[in-house]
């Protein structure tokens, strides 16, 4: 996406290109509507991949609340305004981005496609969209940065029990040119996710999604310390499934397969990761540690309460992401968009507030920005594109989302992102939550 397109009409150009291709018999590689995209991705994924990507916590009512919150607002269009040239670009932390869309961090992408994070890195770089490198990536941040050229990238940090690992991750993020650090707050304990539990499957136990750790020198030091300790506890029962899990661990670990198998280090690395992955004891007072170890903007992701937003500003952070982790962490929580206005009011312009959880179309972006979001993080839709068509699928999903946003912006009577405000929307009657998750 070029700077000229962000101003002149990216949506129109994208739509026209799709129709021109259709005249020659070429159709989009991924469906352009949310429901069809969801269905095509489900057909393309394994049961384990689908459970991990599409599943949410408990009865999945928080997932439903995200959609209901977005549907509870309606766009109130204005007409006879000059919207021939629209500027959908934004400024954030001293950088210009071509649209409000940011690719959210999603882990264990090797479950979805063999090219995993590298496909996503290439696709977002082509579009100029910031990609938040996942802490649970299937490829190291260095590998991802290598294929992105000058594409913008941020880094997601899960705060480890090991301060050495936290500091090392921050150093590496700076080293690969990250433009911001996103500290995810709401996953200090893994949510109760029945779809994964019913399959008895967690990708990290298979060595999937821990590449940021196995490539980290501070983490590797912990692995070597643990490997030197005497083995304690009963030996696990040997079964076909246990052997397959051991093979998976070994295959995903850096180095040669047979050497890894003989050393037993992959299993130790998985056990170490599970022990140090997160820190439930983390408090506001400890955030200063991150500031001491990086000069990058620090963004806190997972804030829903306005009082926490005030504490975040008091702690000196540079940005906030209103998010309930796409419904994956706590069942029965407030929809993210329901929380957004109060957080925006609490912050009162002192730092950018971003939005995450539930974005499925361009009009959703209009609503979030109109309610005060400086940018929006998008997750599941582009993962669906990855499952269907790899790098090209990610590219098309994000391209289509931004094109639809551009068109919705103009049709609502606005020529730039900055023109959107709460007056753009009107509240509708509350949308009743479905009895069963609709997986949209």
Secondary structure, 3 states (H helix, E strand, C coil): CCHHHHHHCHHHHHHHHHHHHHHCCCCCCCCCCHHHHHHHHHHHCCHHHHHHHHCCCCCCHHHHHHHHHHHCEEECCCCCCCCCCCECCEEECCEEECCCEEECCCCCHHHCCCCHHHHHHHHHHHHCCCEEECCCCCCCHHHHHHHHCCCCEEEEECCCCCHHHHHHHHHHHHHCCCCEEEEECCCCCCCCCHHHHHHCCCHHHHCCCCHHHHCCHHHHHHHHHHHCCCCCCCCCCCCHHHHHHHHHHHHCCCCCHHHHHHHCHHHHHHHHHHHHCCCCCCCHHHHHHHHHHCCCEEEEEEECCHHHHHHHHHCCCCEEEECCHHHCCCCCCCCHHHHHHHHHHHHCCCCEEEEECCCCCHHHHHHHHHCCCCCEEECHHHHHHHHHHHHHHHHHHHHHHHHHHHHHHHHCCCCEHHHCCHHHEEECCCCCCCCCCCCC
